[in-house]
Amino acid sequence: MSLKQDKNNLKQYFRSGSRPTQKQFYELIDNCYNEEFTFFVSGYHLMVDKGEGDTIKYFKREAGKTRIIPQFEHINRVHQRFFHFAIPVSQLGPGFMLEKIILEMDLPQNTKYSVKDHKKKVEITQRVQLDYIKVFNGTQEIYEYTPDEDENEPVQEILIEQTASLWRGIAIDIAIGYDIKSNIAVSDQFDLTAGNEDVLEHLFGGAGCIFKPNE
């Protein structure tokens, strides 16, 4: 196989009046034949499950991104919240494979900080953990990702490699766990994020799916 050539160089071989050589035809073929083909579909509309007692302090969509600050009526117990992306994939044929999913997702850091409950100073220990990501093809679960217990890096890319067969859509479920503890008892009106909203801010961008032909 010949080395990849600049596109403009290849064009010069086939100018009016030129007589391309066998070698130049080979270069043309090697530069375009069987080139890997992929296509990308994405969704930006994030949905949030809210169970009994679950509230959201801040929720805003702008420029393809969603900012969320959850509110907790009670701390000193583990909470779990669920977030969802829905991506339409209309009449995708069986000749394609879902190669991977790209996620734009920044979660709050595991950290310690101080807040006030009326006049009391409260020390907070916060741990936010991705519990799992599940992928569905519209009718069944096709993939589950569960991070290691000590893994806290943001998930940007998930390798799927599943053959698509007339999928109607892709749903991505994201479960996040919150273990937030205080060093003293707090009141019922305690606002964890008062004056310190960024400690629990989530930033979700899009969720994208990369498909390629089955090999």
C-alpha positions as CSV (number, residue, x, y, z in Angstrom):
1,M,0.0,0.0,0.0
2,S,1.3,3.4,-0.9
3,L,1.7,6.2,1.6
4,K,-1.3,8.6,2.2
5,Q,-1.1,11.5,-0.1
6,D,-2.4,15.1,0.3
7,K,-5.7,15.5,-1.5
8,N,-4.5,18.4,-3.6
9,N,-1.5,16.3,-4.8
10,L,-3.9,13.6,-6.0
11,K,-5.9,16.1,-8.0
12,Q,-2.8,17.2,-9.9
13,Y,-2.5,13.6,-11.4
14,F,-5.9,14.0,-13.2
15,R,-5.7,17.5,-14.6
16,S,-7.0,18.0,-18.2
17,G,-4.5,16.6,-20.6
18,S,-2.6,14.5,-18.0
19,R,-1.9,10.8,-18.4
20,P,-1.9,9.3,-14.8
21,T,0.5,6.4,-14.4
22,Q,-0.3,3.0,-12.8
23,K,1.5,4.1,-9.6
24,Q,-0.7,7.3,-9.4
25,F,-3.9,5.2,-9.8
26,Y,-2.7,3.0,-7.0
27,E,-2.1,6.0,-4.8
28,L,-5.7,7.2,-5.6
29,I,-7.1,3.8,-4.7
30,D,-5.1,3.5,-1.5
31,N,-6.2,6.9,-0.3
32,C,-9.9,6.4,-0.7
33,Y,-10.9,2.7,-1.0
34,N,-12.3,1.0,2.1
35,E,-11.9,4.0,4.2
36,E,-13.4,3.5,7.7
37,F,-16.9,4.9,7.8
38,T,-18.6,6.1,11.0
39,F,-21.5,8.2,11.8
40,F,-22.5,10.1,14.9
41,V,-25.9,10.7,16.5
42,S,-26.4,12.6,19.7
43,G,-28.9,13.9,22.3
44,Y,-28.7,16.9,24.6
45,H,-32.1,16.7,26.4
46,L,-31.3,15.4,29.9
47,M,-34.2,14.1,32.1
48,V,-34.0,13.7,35.8
49,D,-36.0,11.2,38.0
50,K,-37.3,12.8,41.1
51,G,-38.7,10.4,43.8
52,E,-40.5,11.3,46.9
53,G,-38.6,14.0,48.8
54,D,-36.1,14.6,45.9
55,T,-35.8,18.2,44.9
56,I,-33.7,20.2,42.5
57,K,-32.4,23.6,43.6
58,Y,-31.1,24.6,40.2
59,F,-31.8,23.3,36.7
60,K,-30.8,25.2,33.6
61,R,-30.2,24.3,29.9
62,E,-28.1,26.6,27.8
63,A,-25.8,26.2,24.8
64,G,-26.3,22.4,24.6
65,K,-25.4,21.9,28.3
66,T,-27.5,21.3,31.4
67,R,-26.5,22.6,34.9
68,I,-28.0,20.9,37.9
69,I,-27.8,21.4,41.6
70,P,-29.7,18.7,43.6
71,Q,-31.2,19.5,46.9
72,F,-31.4,17.0,49.8
73,E,-34.0,17.3,52.5
74,H,-31.9,15.0,54.7
75,I,-28.2,14.3,54.8
76,N,-26.2,11.7,56.8
77,R,-27.7,9.0,54.7
78,V,-26.9,7.7,51.2
79,H,-29.0,9.1,48.3
80,Q,-29.2,8.0,44.7
81,R,-30.4,10.1,41.8
82,F,-31.1,9.0,38.2
83,F,-30.4,10.9,35.0
84,H,-31.4,9.9,31.4
85,F,-30.5,10.7,27.8
86,A,-32.8,9.6,25.0
87,I,-31.3,9.4,21.5
88,P,-33.5,8.7,18.5
89,V,-32.1,6.2,16.0
90,S,-34.7,5.7,13.4
91,Q,-34.7,2.4,11.4
92,L,-31.0,1.7,11.9
93,G,-30.2,-1.4,9.8
94,P,-28.5,-4.6,10.9
95,G,-25.3,-3.7,9.0
96,F,-24.1,-1.3,11.7
97,M,-22.5,-1.6,15.1
98,L,-22.7,0.8,18.0
99,E,-19.0,1.2,18.6
100,K,-18.9,3.5,21.5
101,I,-20.8,6.2,23.5
102,I,-19.2,9.6,24.2
103,L,-20.5,11.4,27.3
104,E,-19.9,14.9,28.5
105,M,-20.4,14.8,32.2
106,D,-18.7,16.5,35.1
107,L,-19.8,15.5,38.6
108,P,-19.1,17.2,41.9
109,Q,-15.8,16.4,43.6
110,N,-15.3,14.3,46.7
111,T,-14.4,17.0,49.2
112,K,-14.7,18.5,52.6
113,Y,-16.1,22.0,53.3
114,S,-17.8,24.2,55.9
115,V,-21.3,25.6,55.9
116,K,-23.6,27.4,58.4
117,D,-26.8,26.1,59.9
118,H,-28.2,29.3,61.4
119,K,-25.3,30.2,63.7
120,K,-23.7,26.8,63.9
121,K,-20.7,25.9,61.7
122,V,-21.1,22.5,60.1
123,E,-18.3,20.4,58.6
124,I,-19.4,18.4,55.6
125,T,-17.7,15.4,54.1
126,Q,-19.0,14.8,50.6
127,R,-18.6,11.8,48.4
128,V,-20.3,11.6,45.0
129,Q,-19.9,8.4,43.1
130,L,-21.1,7.2,39.7
131,D,-23.0,4.0,40.5
132,Y,-23.6,2.7,37.0
133,I,-24.4,3.6,33.4
134,K,-26.9,1.4,31.5
135,V,-27.6,1.5,27.8
136,F,-30.8,0.3,26.3
137,N,-31.8,-0.2,22.6
138,G,-35.4,0.7,23.1
139,T,-36.5,-2.8,24.2
140,Q,-33.7,-4.3,26.2
141,E,-30.5,-3.5,28.1
142,I,-27.5,-4.0,26.0
143,Y,-24.7,-2.8,28.2
144,E,-23.9,-1.9,31.8
145,Y,-20.9,0.0,33.1
146,T,-20.0,-0.1,36.8
147,P,-16.9,1.7,37.9
148,D,-14.4,0.4,40.4
149,E,-15.1,1.5,44.0
150,D,-12.2,3.9,44.1
151,E,-12.6,5.2,40.6
152,N,-13.6,8.9,40.5
153,E,-12.5,10.1,37.1
154,P,-15.3,11.4,34.8
155,V,-16.5,8.9,32.2
156,Q,-15.9,10.3,28.7
157,E,-16.0,7.2,26.5
158,I,-17.6,3.8,26.8
159,L,-16.8,1.0,24.4
160,I,-19.9,-0.9,23.4
161,E,-19.3,-2.8,20.2
162,Q,-22.9,-4.2,19.9
163,T,-24.5,-5.0,16.5
164,A,-27.6,-2.9,15.9
165,S,-30.6,-4.6,14.5
166,L,-33.5,-2.2,13.7
167,W,-33.1,-0.3,16.9
168,R,-35.7,2.4,17.4
169,G,-33.7,4.5,19.9
170,I,-31.0,4.4,22.5
171,A,-31.6,5.3,26.2
172,I,-28.7,6.0,28.5
173,D,-29.4,5.7,32.3
174,I,-26.9,7.2,34.7
175,A,-27.2,6.5,38.5
176,I,-25.3,8.7,40.9
177,G,-24.8,8.0,44.6
178,Y,-24.4,10.7,47.2
179,D,-22.9,10.1,50.7
180,I,-22.9,13.4,52.5
181,K,-22.2,13.5,56.2
182,S,-22.1,16.3,58.8
183,N,-20.1,16.4,62.0
184,I,-23.1,17.6,64.0
185,A,-26.8,17.3,63.8
186,V,-28.5,19.8,61.5
187,S,-31.9,21.4,61.4
188,D,-34.8,20.5,59.1
189,Q,-34.3,23.9,57.3
190,F,-30.6,23.2,56.6
191,D,-29.5,24.2,53.1
192,L,-26.3,22.3,52.2
193,T,-25.5,24.6,49.3
194,A,-26.3,28.0,50.7
195,G,-23.5,30.3,49.6
196,N,-21.6,27.4,48.3
197,E,-23.6,26.1,45.3
198,D,-20.7,24.9,43.2
199,V,-19.9,22.0,45.6
200,L,-22.9,20.1,44.3
201,E,-23.2,21.4,40.7
202,H,-23.4,18.8,37.9
203,L,-22.7,19.7,34.3
204,F,-24.1,17.5,31.6
205,G,-23.3,18.1,27.9
206,G,-24.4,15.7,25.2
207,A,-24.4,12.0,24.9
208,G,-23.2,10.8,21.5
209,C,-23.2,7.4,19.8
210,I,-20.7,6.4,17.2
211,F,-21.8,3.7,14.7
212,K,-19.7,1.9,12.1
213,P,-20.3,-0.8,9.6
214,N,-20.0,-4.4,10.9
215,E,-16.7,-5.9,9.9
